[in-house]
Amino acid sequence: MGATAKYQVPFKLSNPDLLHNESFVNGQWVGSKSKKTFEVVDPGTGTPWTECPVNDASDVDEAVQSAHAAFLKYKNVSPRRRAQMLFKWDSLIRENKEDIATILVYETGKPRAEAYGEIDYSTGFTWWFAGEAERIQGSVFTPALPDRRVFTIKQPIGVAAALVPWNFPIAMILRKAGAALAAGCTMIVKPSPETPITILALAHLAAKAGFPPGALSVLTTDLDKTPELSEALCRHDLIKKVSFTGSTRVGKLIARICSDNLKKVTLELGGNCPVLIFDDANTDQALNQIFALKYRHAGQACITANRIFVQSGIFDKFLEKWKAETERIVVGHGSEKGTTMGPVTTPRGVEKALALVQDAKSKGATIHMGGNKMSKNGGYFFEPTVLTGIKPDMDIANEEIFAPVCTFIKFETEEEAVKAANDTSMGLASYCFTKNVDRLWRLFENLEAGMIGLNTGNSSAAESPFGGIKQSGYGKESGKDVAVGEYLITKTGTFTLEGQS
């Protein structure tokens, strides 16, 4: 780890070699050309505990050139060898689970139990893509014209760039890098300024797993230089694929930049995810599923429940159950035993949550509990909040909340609920709870989202395609064939047979 004498690291690791705070380029730990650094802050206390390089556009070419040189060799590595490296990476991450969870807690603020959960979920991707590496196949067939044969082959597209958020940094990296490395691509990661250390630890383990220098590189930067660094990566001629997870606003900018050179892009963008709970639902099942979904990482997930529609027959009963369960939440630092909800990760998250709640209140919403900042150890805490009386003109009905704020909306009919649920520009995920099988199928077909949870609040897994529709983006991550396919090109060969009788 680089010099950080002016900082006090607030934890100890069993494997101190995991802790790095420099960028990782071509297998080397390096600073930035500017020599500037930025601070990494514990959101549970608001205290910085290390620093990382502020990379900018001047650092991009060297990193990309080394990644391209690595690609020219790595693309010829056999699928079996790529799978073995992915399996080894997976094994090393699992072996270092305790230490990685510790770093994750002090970067994101999430409770330790949730950190374990993210690691367990994330290693599903390394395991899955290790298997997919050996299942990349072309085809051979006889076309309509006589005496001809057509065949296709799949080849890695080249150097890829991953632009990732802070809320699930391990999952975002393993989902993107796992697919890229399985396909035979190399990748450069630009982590969020909030969570670089977690990703640098993963890069360290990737090198230990045998991936060659340049196969997986990491360029860190601060909030101010993030647009410059991201644009330079997107515009570089040798970057052939960009994968971005983040806001719809930024996703549109990335799509526009990449369109100049027709780069292949995968965009997993914001969500305004509805939940529909009908009178005939198992309310305990719905409560358990959606409560865990909503308050996970203090509501900071793109697929979290943003608008909870409850049919009038059970509305009051369900709301009372929800409030009772919310009162049991223990808010605190993610490292503290007994904490069930940590802080939001950035001070911007607190301010946005407060603005959304105040706007809703000014337009007639009722605050049943919460709605305020919490003064707790200098961290970025917000009270678990429950609102009713939500109307379409409120900001909270139209924006991704990304905070522990729950909105409940009463409905009468299925038609009314579906129309309201679809009344958004976004379409990442939707959820519904009912024991009417006909209705389940109608909702599956009629809800406008890329992923539908049918009597479940957890629909994401390595084997399932992940991605949205509308302004929630395009392309798929995870799932059979499609995720690795995002990093492949298809070549078609045609030849004529001579002497065919």
N, C-alpha and C positions, 0 to 999 in steps of 0.2 A: 504493500500500500504506500502511496506517495506521502510526502510530508504533510502532516496535519497536526503539528504540535499545538497549534492554537485552539484545537477542538478537543473536546472530551467525548470519546465514543461511549455511549451509555449502556453498552452491553459487552459481553465476552462470548467468543465463539469457540466451539470445540476444535474447529478447523480454521485457524486464523488466515490460512492461505486463500480462503474464499473472499476476503475483504480487499477489494481493489477500488481505487478512486481515480484512475486514469483511463483514457480511451484505449481501446484494444484494436490495433490495426496491423494486419499482416503478422499476427502472432506475437506482437510486441505491445507493451504498455507504454503509452506515449501521452504527452501533453498536447496543447494546441499551439499553433504558430504564434498566436497573440499572447501566449503565456497567461491569459486571463483565466480566472476560475469563478465558479458560483457555489453557493452553499446549498447543502442538502439539509432539510429541516424535519425534525420529528413533529408531526402534526398534533401529537398528544400533549406537547409542551410548548410548541412554537420555538424550540431551541435548535439552532444548527449544530450538526455533529460531524460533518466532514465537508469536503469541497471536491468539485470535479472540473475538468477543463471546459472552457467555453469555446467549442469548435465553431467555425464559421465557414463561409464559402471557400476560403483559401485552403482549408484542410481537406476538401472533398476529393480533388483529383488524385492525390496520392493514395487515398483509401480506395477509390474506385479502381485505379490502375492495378493495385495489388490484388483486389478482389477479382478483377478480370484475368490477371495472370494465373491466379489460383483456379479460376473456372476452367481455363483451357486444359488444365490437368485433371481437375476434379470431375469434369463431365465424362471422362473416360474410366473413372473408377467403377468397378462392377457393382451392379445393384446389390449383390450379396454383401460386399464390403461396406457399402453405404448403410445397409440395414444393420450390420454389426456395430458400426460407429454410433448409430442412433440408439440401439439397445444399450450400448455402454454408457452413452450420455444419460439415458433414462435411469440406469442403475446408479450412476454417480449422484444424480439429483435426489433420488430416493435415499441414498446413504447419508446425504447431507441435509436431510429434511429439517431437522431441528434448527440448524444454523440459518438455512435459507428462510425459514419461518420467522426467525428473530429479525433478520434484516427487513423482511417484508412488513413486519409490525411497525418498525421504526421509520419506514418510508411512507407507508400508506395510512397507518393508524388503525387498520383493522384488527380486531381481537385475534389472539393467537389461534383459537379454534378455527376461525375463518381462514387464517393463513395456512393451517394444515389442510383445510378443505380445498383451497386454491391449488396447492401443490398436488394433492391427490387427483384433482380434476385435470390439471395441466399435464401431468405425466401420462395421462391417457393419450395425449397427442403424440408424444415421443414414441410410445409403444405402438400406437396405431400406424403412424407413418413409417416406422421401421418395417412393418409388414407390407405396407403399400409400395415400398421401394422396389420390391421384387415382383410386383404385379403390374408394372407399366408395360403395356403390350400394344403392338400394332395389329394389322389385319392383312389378309390376302383373300381376294375374291375374283370371280369371273364376271366381267362386265357384259353389257348388252351386245357390244360389237364382237364378232367372231375373232378367234385367234389372238385375243388379248388377255392380259392379266393385270390386275391393279393391286397394289399393296401399299400399306401406310406404315410409317414408323413414327415414334414419339421421341423427341429430343428436348433436353433442357433449354430454356429460353436464353439464359445468360445470368448476368449479375442482377440481383433483385434488391430493392430497398424496402425496409419495413419502418413505418412511422407509427409509433405505438403510444397508447395512453397510459395513465398512471393507475387506473383503478384495479386492473388485473394484469400486472406487468408480466408475471410468469406465464399465465395462460396465453396472453397475446403473442409473446415471443415463441413459445413452443408450438403454437398453432401455425404461425407463419413460417418460422425457421424449420420446423419439422417437415413441413410439406416441401419447402424449397430444397432442403438438403437431400430429402428422399428423391426428388426429381433430378438431382445432379446440378442444381444451381448453387451459386454462392450468394451470400446475403450481407448487406450492411444495415445495421439497426440504428435508428435514431430514437433513443428512449425519451420519455417525458422527463423534464427537469426535476420532477418530484421523486422519480424512482430509478435513477441510473444504477445504483449500487446493486440492486437485485439482478439487473440484467448483466452487469459486469461479472457477477458471480456465476451466472449461467454460461457466459462466454469462457470463463476460466475452466469450467467443467467440460465444455465442448472441446477445448484444446486437450484436456486430459483424456478425453474419450477417443482421441486420435484424429479428429478433423484437422486437415492441414492448415498451415498459416494462410490467412486470407479467406478461408471458407466462411467464417462468421466473424465479422468485425462490428465494433460498436463505437459510434461517435456521440459523445455527450455534448449538451449545450444548455444554456439558460433560456428563460422565457423570451427574452428580447431577441436572441439570435436564432430561435427556433424557426421562424419563417424563412430567414436567409439560408440556413443550413438545409432545410427541407426542400426549398426551391432549387438549390444547387444540385442536390441529389436527383431530384425529378428531371432536371434539364440535362444532366450529363449524358452524353451520347452512349456510353457503355452501360448505363443502367437501362435494362430492358423490361423490367417489371417493377411496379410500385404497389405495395399493399398498405393501406391506411385504415386505422380504426380511430374514430373521433367524431367531431361534430359535423353536421350537415353543411354548415357554412364553410368550414375549412375543406371538407371533402369536395365541394364544388370548385374551390380554388385549385386543388390538386388535379382534379379531372381536367380543368381548363389548361393548366400548365402542361400536363402530360399529353394532351391532345396535339400540341404543337409538333411533337415527333411521333405521334400515334403509338405511345407506349401502352403496354397492357397494364390495366389498373384493376385492383380489387378494392372496393370501398365498403366498409362496415361502419355505418353512420348512426346518427341519433335515433332514439325511439320515443314514442309517446304512447306506450303500450297500455291497452285497455284490458280489464278483467270483467267478465260477465258472469254473475252468480245468480242462478235462477232459483225460484221457490222450491223446486224439487231436488236441489243439490244437497249433498251431504255437507252440512255447514261446518262440521268439525274438520272434514277433509279439506274444504276450501280454505278455512282459516289457517290451518297448519301449513298448507302449501304456499299461500299468498303472503302470510305473515313473514315466513322465512325469506321469501323472494323480495319483499318490500324493504325489510330492514337490514338485509345483508349488506355489509360495507356501508352502513348508514345511508342506504338508498342510492348509492353511487354505482349503478350498473345500467348499461344501455337497455337491457331486457327486463328491468324491474317493473313492478306494477305502478303505472303512472296515474291511471284513472280507474277507480274501482266502482263498477256499476252493479248495484244489488237490487233485485226485484222487490217490489213494495211489500209482498207478503212476509218477507223475512228481514227486511231492511233494519228495523229497530233492534231486533234480536241480534242480528249479526254485528251491528255497530257496537252494542253493549259488550258482546264477547270480545271484539277487537280492542276496545278501550281497556277492558280488564287485562287482556294479555299485554297490551302496551305498557301498562303500569308496572309490569314485572321486569321491564327492560332495565338492565344495570349499565349506565353510561360511565365510561372511564377510559383510562389509557389501555391500549390494546395488550400491553404486557401484564396488566394486573389480573390476578386470579379473580374470577367471578364476573369480569366485564363481559357483557353480551352485545354491546354496541360501542364502537369507538368514535373518534372525531370524524368529521369530513376531512378530506386530505388537504384542502387549500383554504386560506381565508376568503378567497373569492366565492367558494362554495357556501360559506356562512352568509355572506352578504346577499348572494342570489336567493337563498332560501328565505331570508328575512324579507326581501323585496317581494317575492312571490306571495308570501303569506299576507303581507300588509296590503298588497293590491287586491287580493281576494277578499280580505276583511272589508276594505273600503267599498267593495261592490256587493256586499251583502252576505258573504260566506260566514258560517258559524265556526268558531274555533272551540272544539270540545276539550282539547288538551294541547299543551305545548305552544309552539309558535314563537319561541324566543331563543336568542343566543344563550349559551351557558358559560359562565365564568368558572373555568376548571383548569388549574395548573398552567394557564397561558396557552392552552391548546385551542383547536378550532372545533368547538362543540356546538351542536344545535339540538334542542329538545325534540324527542319523538313527538310528532305533531299529527293531530287528526282534525280534518275539516269536512264539513258538509255544506250543502247549499251552493255547490259549484255551478257556475253558469258559463256558457260558451264564450262570453266576452272577457273572461278573466284570463290573465297571463298564465296562471297555473294550469288551465285547461288546455293550453296550446303549446306549452314549452316542456322540454324535458326537465324534470324537477331536479334530479341528481342530489337528493338530500332526504333525510328521514321524515318526509312530509307526506301524509296519506290523504287522498281526497276521495270522498264517497258520494255517489250520485244515484238517486233512486230512479228506477224505471218500471214501466207497467208491462210492455209487450216485447216479444223477441224482435219484431221488426224495428221498433223504436230503439232498442238497445244496439242492434247491429248498425243502424244508421248513425247513431251517435259515436259508436266505437270507431267507425270508418271515417268519421269527420275530422281527419287530420292529414297533413301532407306526408306524414311518416308512416312506415309500414314494416317495422322490424319484427315485433312479436305481439301476439294476442293470446289471451287465456279465457277459458270458459269452463263453468262447472254446472253440470246437469246430469240427471240419471235417465234422461230421455234420449235413447240412442239415435232416433231420427233427427232430433234437434242437434245432437253432437255433429252428425254428418253435415247438416245444413250449415252450421257455424264454421266447420272446417272449410267448406267451400265458399262461404260468403264473407268471412272476416278477411280484410285486406291486409295481410301481413305475410312475411316470408316464413315465419315459424308460428305454429298454433299449438298451445298447450291444452290438451283435452283432459280435463279433470286432473291436471298437474300444473305445478308452477315451475318445474325444472325440465326443460326440453332440450338442453344443450349437452352434447356428448361428442366425443371424438369421431364416432361412427356416423353421426348425423350431420347433414349439410347445414351450415350456419350462415345466414345472411338474410337481408331484407329486400323489400320492394319499395316502389315509390321513392321518396326522398331519403329513405334509409339506406340507399346504396345499391350496388350490384356486384355480382360475383359471389362465390361461396368459399367458405373456409371450413375445413374438416369434412367428413363424409367420404364415402367410397368413390374413388376415381376423380370426383369433381375438384377437390382441393389440390391434389397433386397436379391435376390437369391445368390449373391456373398458372403453373410454372413450366408448362410444356408447349412445344409447337408440334404440329402434325405435318409431316411431309408425305406427299402422295407420289408414288412411282407407277408408271404405266409402261408396259413393253409388249411387243408383238412376237408371237411364236412363229418361227418358220418351220415348214415341213410338217405342220399339223395336218393329219389326214381327216 
